[in-house]
């Protein structure tokens, strides 16, 4: 791979012009289109119908484990902050009941190719509880025993030692994501996440020693007291740690939506120009260190499976981000978890009390969702292809959907012409190719194909694309 193929061009003028709010497209349609007209009954029908496919899809399981010991002020996740570790037991007892109810909907020979524990802090639970959760999952679903699945977990290094990492590998996890955000003491104090380099390095080294196939780290730019010099020091440390993947997220300050963000001093947030300078510096450092820009804030080593999948055109994007397992029905369990089964999306109830009440009544926790129309599925394919591969050949779409792309998407192509004139992409009879300058603005390009976006904007706040 040449450096040009592995790089992305930072064009500050283009970024300033196009830096508006928009979805991250972990799904299309996005969750804004979910309605309470799609509930438990509709979900059950889609789940059972999925068994009748000529070749039923493998399964992907997601478990939302919401508890955290301390609050990170920037966090916008659905979480429960508590020092009371016993609360995990009550939650897990309800989760086990949901596992049993969900498993009853799917044929037992459907293999779980992908599994993910997210949070919250998944390791908030005790070792025994984690064993029980995986054991219960294995009793009701057909887990792989050959280490060929993508079994991943989100880790707070403050909540995991070598013994925890060894246990997770024993349970079948082979991929790990480490939350870091920033190593600067002043920044950590400002966001209430005190985490040492030594804690983090211990977990990363333990994961390598236990044979984890991939270790990713998460960073955030735009936090209080960050500047190019301080974030550069964090990047130097990260590059020395040599993770397989890295996510560099843009901090979205929305205190009106997320109350904990009000505990930060907004006057300490870096101004827009400094924030862009941090991103520019970070892209340069990571590219020089040999990382490939995968897209949507993600970087990976050229030999990492995400980079390989992108080169092979098998990369996929779902609610957990980029993935190498595309053809799965996603069964999500726990409070607020979002499933994708057949041509539908569905979400569980968002509060513990509501979740406990529904599960306690022997019912699934689904409370809203959406059934995709054919146009949704077509546009999802367009958006997913662009966001994963930065190009969109028209012929495969025309053959599969029996359309003329230039007619079906005439207004979209017209809108793209101004982006093409700005150098974000090339539009040709063959298809669309995103330029190196356009890669950072891929969300803007995808937004052109989102027919719900204008309606969604009226009632929803998205993060800025940069």
Buried (B, 14 or more C-beta within 10 A) or exposed (E): EEEEEBBBBBBBEBBEEBBBBBBBBBBBBBBBBBEEEBBBEBBBBBBBEBBEEEEBBBBBBBBBBBBBBBBBBBBBBBBBBBEEEEBBEEBBEBBBBBBEBBBEBBEEEBBBBBBBBBBBBBBBBBBEBBBBBBEBBBEBBBBBEEEEBBBBBBBBBBBBBBEBBBBBBEBBBBBBBBBBBBBBEEBBEBBBBEBEBEBBBBBBBBBBEBEBBBBBBBBBBBBBBBBBEBBBEBBEBBBEBEBBBBBBBBBBBEEEEBEBBEEBEEEBBBEBEBBBBBBBBBBEBBBEBBBBBBBBBBBBBEEBBBBBBBBEEBBBBBBBBBBBBBEBBBBBBBBBBBBBBBBBBBBBBBEBEBBBBBBEEEEBBBBBBBBBEEEBEBBBBBBBBBBBBBBBBBEEBBEEBEBEBEEBBEEBBEBBEEBBEBBBBBBEEEBBBBBBBBBBBBBBBBBBBBBBBEEBBEEBEBBBBB
